[in-house]
Amino acid sequence: MIGIHRTCLKMWIGAVMLTTASAFAEPPEPPEPPPTNGAQGTQLHGTDRFESINIPLASVEPSAPPAGVTCAPAKALALGGRVAALQGCSGGSPPVTSRFLEGPALVGTSFRAPFEGRSVKLVITDARCHVPIKGPSKPNCTPEEILDGTAYWEYSVTASTNDGTTMPLCPLGSGFALPVPNAWSAGGALLPNPDYFTFACTPKNEGTDELPFFVGGGVIAKCIDWGYPPWAGAYTPDLALKFHQLCTRMAMADYCGEGRSNTLDGTPLFFMGVQNAIAISTNGRLPKWLGKDNGYSLEAVWKMSACGDVRPLCLGKTRWDSLPLEATCVNRALDLHERTQPCEDVDMGALAGTTLLVSYSLFIDHALVSFRANGTSFVTTSAVTVDLKTHSWGPDVSAYGLDLDGNGVADVSPFVPMRMEGPLLSAKLPDEILKRMGKLITPLYRCSDGLGHYLLTNNSACDPRQGYTRLVVNGDRGIEGYLYSAVDTTSTGQRRPLKLWHHPTLGLFATSTEAPDGYTFVRDLGYLPSVGQLPGRDL
């Protein structure tokens, strides 16, 4: 095996394991699911502490049989969206020869999974019929619906560690989880393995059908409901696995394929397959915006490489301009198929027949970048643009330029980029999110004195004694974006304070997370969110 790329080797092993399922000739690809409204997430399973666990089916321990019945050790099976336990039995009146446990009959059944060098015990405490997040259907989980795959049981599960602590496996969202076959790597890769399954927590939609806002849960469950489960149904087994992996990477905005999210939980998403993407294209080029008031910006085209890695073919221009560098590509550089051109310039017609997904996002976070001129004058803003031909990725922000007039072209300016401060909640947060976050966030106002000096502050009057007034860009009322107004004391270090500084001699202001030379501290303005953090915890 010397010389085989590690990722290719992984996919070769997976292919061997799927040989039986893929041995027959594949029928023509069916029509893809229609374009879908959804919301991005930051976790695969939505279990917080237990994201890394894979559950051995062999660890099943069913509830006690009826009085007078003796049963052999149980065997568990995971198939499609189902998990069930089977036992051979004897005794009882009338005689019981076997037990088949699924749905409510699984309540009391436990599994044990490796966890942090020890193990965690998972106990099913309740069962109900899963209500999909997409569509009006409310199945009843009749035997016919279960058999034909139009309905699934979901389960409430507790997790108990060796130290005796017991907690809900799904701390947010619906509180229930779907059983999903196969295992997952720590880097978010789907690992076909018939001996394992996982629990995928389901989210709770606290928004509307038109503008969903999903709290809690994980992207695995979302992708299942969006029409991309990791098992055969509308697609062959191999194609179903590919679409599911594409979907989970897309839903987490996992641009580097490392299992690390580059979005904020609940970010509204609109996505489609290649057939629908070509249908909305003009001369093969995707539109830059979609939706009401062109609110959704082209985010990415997601494609699987020959070795099975999922990464974007490209990013949209707006995503490049708004993308924070925090929490991205820890172990490798951002490796796009199309490195120096945005998705708007890619010919979708040439990709007909390719297995891919196209995503549009209502971005709720933007990159906040500090610029400096003449060593003492500063401006901190999310009104930036990126030169893709010179962008080297990582901490280098030299490819960023000011775009204070909002025309998508770098301003002619003495200011040069200094530092990426982090993500900032967008000034265009949807009304549903603004309503829910309420007093937990505070606006930042973009101000100027008309003399080339700038101020970013939480004072809506822009410190008028200094001659500053709000600087409006594209009708945004001079609001740069939103900060958290208080730090989450349970997530120490996950949010950094953004501070206002003042130069006592020059009378100039600076807004940054670090003190500029010669400037003195004025006040804390609020806290920057962390990429991958869950605003849903604050709602």
N, C-alpha and C positions, 0 to 999 in steps of 0.2 A: 504493500500500500504506500510505499515511499513515493513522495511527489504528488499525492492526491491532496487537493485542497481540503482543509478540515471541514468546511461547510458542505462541500460536495460529498465527502465521506459520510457525513451525518445524513444527508439526503439519500445516499445510496443505501444505507442501513434501513432508513424508513421505507424506501421503495421495496426492499426485500420483504419487510414485514407486511407490506400491502399487496404482495404478489397474488394471493388468492383472490382478493377483492378486485384486482385490476386485470385478471387473466383474460377476461373476455373483451372483445372489441367494443369500444365505446360508441354509443349512438351519437348522432349529431347533437351539438350543444343546444339546449333548450333556450327559449327566450329568457333573458335575465329579469330579475325583479325590477319593478318600476322605480324611477327616481324616488328617493326616500328622504324625509325629514327626520332628523334624529338629534342627538347631542353627544359630544365627545366625553371621554372619561379619562381617568388617570391610573386606573388599576385594571388588571386583567380579570380578577375574580371578585374584587370588591370586598375582600375579607380583612383588609388592613394588615394586621400582624401575621396572618396565615397565608399570605400570597404565595409563598414558596412551596406549599405542601402538595404532594401527589399521593393519592390514597390507594393503597393496595387492595384490590378486591378480595384477596385471600384473607384479609384481616376482619372480615365480617363476623359479627356476633349478634345473632337475631334475639329478639325478645323470647321469653320463656314460652314453651308450647302449652296448650291447654292441660289441665290436670289429668293425669293418667296416661298422657302421651309421651313417648320417648322418641327423640329424633337424633339422627346422625348429624355430624358437623355440617354446617351450611356452606353452600357455594354461592357466590354473588356473580352476577353478570351485568355488564353495562353495554347497552346496545341503543344506538340512536340517542334520544333524550331520556332514556329510561335506565333505572338501576333496580334490580330485583334480587331477592335471596331465595334459594331453593333448598329444601331439606327432605330427605327420606325419613319417614316416621312409622311408628307402630303403636298399637294400643288405642285406648279411648273407646268411648261408646256414644255414638257409632264410631267404628274404627277410622282412624286417620292414617293414611298411607304416605301422605306427603304434605308439605306446606310450600305455597308460592306466595311470597311477601312482596307487595308493591303498593304504592300509594299509602293510604291510611294504615294498611297492614304492616308497613315498615316502621311505624312509630314504636320507639323503644329499641330499635336496631342500632348498633354502634359499629364504628370502624376505627382503626388506629393507624396513624400515619407518622413517619419520621418527621421530627421537627426540632431544629436547633440542637442536634446531637442527642436528643431524647425522643419523646413521642408525644402526640396529642391525641386524645380520645374524642371522637366526634359522635354525638348521639342525636338521632332524629327524634324530635319532640312533637312535630305536627306535620301534617300534609294537607295540601289543597291543590285544586286545579289551577294551573298557571294561566294568568290572563296576559296575553302578549301586549307589549308596549306599542305595537303597530297594528292598526286595524281595529274595527269595531267588534270582531268576533270574541265571544265569551264562551269557550267550550265547557262542557260538563264532565269531561274525562270519562265518557262511557267506554266500555271495552272496545267498541268499534273505533272510536276516536283515538284511543291509545294505540291500537294495532295499526291504523293507517297513518299514524304520525301527525295527525291534525291537532292533537292535544297532548300535554305532558303534565305529570305531577311535579310540583315543587315542594321543597321541604324546609321547615324551620329546624336549625341544627345548633346545638351547643358545642363548644370546644373546651376541653379540660386538659390543662397541662399537668406535668408531673408535680408541680408545686401545689396542686390542688385548686388553682384558680379556674373558675368556670365562667365563660362569657359567651354571648351570641357569636356565631361564626360570621353573621352578616350584621354589622353594627348599625348600618344606615340603610336607607331605602325601604324596600318592602319587608325586609327581615326574613325572606325566603330565598332558596337557592335551587337552581336546576342541576341535576346530575349530568355531567358531560364526560364522555369517554375519552381515553388517552391521557397523556401527561404533558407537562409544560416545563421548559427550561427556565432558569432564573433570568435569562435574557429575553423571555417572551416568545420563544419558538415552540410551536406545536410539535410534540414528539409522539408519533403513532406508536402506541403500546397497548395491546388488549388487556393487560393485567392491571391497569390503573384507570382511575377516573378522578375527577375533581368536582367540587361544588362551585357553581358560578352564581353569585348573588345577583338577584334581580333588582333593578332600580325602581324608584317610585317617581312617576311623572307628576310634579307639582305645578306644571305649566299648563299649556293648552295643546290641542292636537296641532294647531297651526304653528305655535311657538313652544315646543316642548321644553321643559326644564327638569331633567332627571336628577334626582338626589340619591346618592349612594349607588350600590350595585357595581358591577364590573362590565367591561366591554364584551366579554365572551357571551354573556346573556343577551346583551343588546344586539350583537351580530346574529345570534340565533333568531331573535324576533324580527330582525330586518330581512330575513330570508337567506342567511348564509350560515347554516349550522355545519359543524364539522363531521357530518355523516351523510350517507347517500340519501337522496330524496329527489329534489328537482335536478340534481347533478349526480354524476358518477362519484364513487368514493374519492378518487384522486382529485377530481376537480372541486369537490366540496371542501376538501382539506385546504386546497390552494385559496379558494375564495374566503374561507374562514380566516386564514392567516392574513390575507390582504386586509380583511375587514378589521381585525383586531389591531393591526399596526396603524391603519388609518384612524380608527376610533380613538386611539391614544396619541395620535400625532407623533408616533415613534419613528422619527425621521432616520435614526441611525440603526434601527433594528437591534436595540439593546434592552428592550423592555422598560425604557425610560420615557415618560410622557413629556411632551412639549406643548401642553395645552392646560387649560383650567377646566375642572370638572363642570359639566353643564353647558359648555360652549356649543351653541346651536350649529348643526351640521346638515348639509344637503349633499347627497352623493348618488352616483349612478355607475352602471357598467359601460363598457365601450360602445355598445349599440346605441344607447341613449345619448352618450357623449357625442358621438358622430352626428346624431340627429339634430342636436342643438348647435353644432358648429357651423361656421361660415367659411367656405373654402378650406375646410379642415381645421380651422383655428377656433379654439374654445372661447366663449365670451368671458370677459374679465369679471363681470358681475352677473348675479342672478337674483331673483326674488323681488319682493316688495321693496320699492325704493332702491333697487340694486344693492340691498343690504348684504348679500352673501358674496364674498370675494373668492376667486379661484385660489384654492389652497395647494393642491398637489394632484399629480397623477401617480397612482401607486401600481407598481409592477413587480412581478416575481422574476428573479434572475434565473439563469440556466441551472444554478446550483441550489435553488430553492430559497435564497434570501429574499426578503421583501424590503424594498426601499423605494423612495420616490423616484420616478423617472425624471421629475422636475418639480420645482416649487413655483407657485404663482408669484407675480411681481409684488402684490400686496403682502403676501406672507414673508417674502424676503425682507421687505421694508419694515415689517413689524415683529420679526422673530427675535426674541431674547436669546442670548447665548448661554444662559444659565441652564444647567441640568441636561445639556445636550452633548452627545458624542464624547462620552468620557473615555472610552477605550479605543476609539478610532475617529478619523475625520469624517465629516459628512460626505458620503460617497453617493452622489447622484448619477444616474445614467446620463443625464443632460446637465453638465456642470455650469455652463456659462450662458444659458438662455432660460428665460422663464417659461412656464407652461403655455402662456399665451402665444408663443412662437413655435410650438410643437405641432406638426401635422398629424391630427388624429386619424385622418383617412388612411395613413400609412400603417396604423396600428389595428386596423380591422381584423377581428379574429383573435386578438391578443387577450389573455386573461389579465384584466386590470380593473381598477376602480378610480373614479375621478371624484374628488371632494371639493366642495365649496363650504366656506366657514364664515359665520358671523363672529369674527374675532373679538373676544372680550379682553384680550391682553395685547399690549404693544411694547416694543422695546423702548426703554427710556435711556437716552444717550446724552452724556455730557460733552460739551464742546468748549474750547478755550481759544481766546484771541489775545495776542500781545502779552501773554503770561499772566494777566490779572483780570480780564473780562471773561465771564462765563455765561453759557446758556445751556440749560438742560431741557430736553424735549423729546417727544415721540414723533414729531414731525420730521421724519428722516427719509432718505432714499438710499439704496445700496447699489453700488457698481458691481455687477456680478462678474465682470471680467477681471477685476482686481481683488475680489473678496477671497481671502485666504482661510476663512473660518477660524474657529477658536477665539481666544481672547483679543485678537487683533481687530480693532474697529476702524482701521484706516480707510476702508472702503465706504464708510458711511458719510453722507453729506447732509447738511441742513436743507430742509424743504419747508420753510416757514410760510411760503405762499400756497402750499398744498397742491402744486401743479404736477407733482411726480418727477420733477427735474431738480437736480441739486442746485441750490442758490449759489450765486457768485458772492463769496463771503470770506472774511479773514478768519472765520472760526474753523478750527480743525478738531476732529473727534479725539476725545481723551479717554473715555471709559464708558463701558456699558454698566449702568447702575442696576439694571434688572428689569423685570416686567412691570408694567403699570396697567391697571384695569382701564379699559377703553372708555373714552368720553361718550361713546355710542352704545353703552350697555343697554340691552333690551329693557323695556319697561318692567317686564316680569321680574328680571333680576334686580333692577334698581329697587323695586318695591320690597323684595324679600330681604335685601341686604341693608336697606334702611339706614339706621344710625351707625351701622357697623363700618360704613365707608364714608370718606370725606373727599370733596372735590379739590383738585389742584388747579389753580388759575394761572394762565400764561399771560405775562404782562411785559410791557416795553415802555421806555421813557422817550422813544422817538429819536434817540441819539445813538442807537446801536447797542444799548444796554438792556438786559433782559432780567426778568425775575419770575420764578416759579414758586407760588406761595399758596397757602390755604386761606389767605385774606382776600375775600371777594372784592374788596376795594383797592387791591394792589398797592397798599401802603401809599396813599395819595400824597403824603407829605414829601415823598421823594420824586413826585412827578410821573409815576408809573400809571398806565391805564391798560385795560385788558387788550390783548392782541387776538383778534378773531381770525380763524382760518376756516374757510369753507362753511361759514355759518355755525361754528361750534360754540358760540358764546364765550370764547376764550377759555373754555374748560379743557385742560390738557388731558385729564383722566381722573381716576379715583385711586386713593390709597385706603388701606384699612385704618380705621380710626383708633383701634386698640389691638394690641398683640394678643395672639392666642397663647395663653399661659400653659396650655397642655402641649404646645408644639414649639418648645424652646429652640431658638436659633433658626426656625424656618422662615421667619419674616425679619427683614432688616429695616431699621428706622431710616427714613429719609429726612435730612436735616436742612435747615435754612442757615446760611452763613452770611456775614457782613464784613466788608473791609472798612475799618474805622477811619482810614485816611481818604480813600477814594470814594467812599460812599456807595460802592457797588455791592450787589448781592450774588450769591452762588447757592445752588441747591444740589446737594449730593450726599452720598453715604459716607464720604470721607472729607476731612477738613482740607480746603485748599490753602496753600501757603499764604500767610498774611491775613487770613480771614478768621473771625471769631464767631463762636456759636451763638445763634439767636434763639432757635427753638426747634423741637421735633415737629415735623409736619404730619407724620403718620408712618405706616409700615408698608413696604413693598410686598406684594404677594410672592410666593414661591411657585415657579413652574412645577406642575405636577401636584400642587396642593389642592385640597378640596374646598372650594368656597361653599359647597353644600353643607359642610359642618357648621357654617355660620348662619344658616337660613332657618 
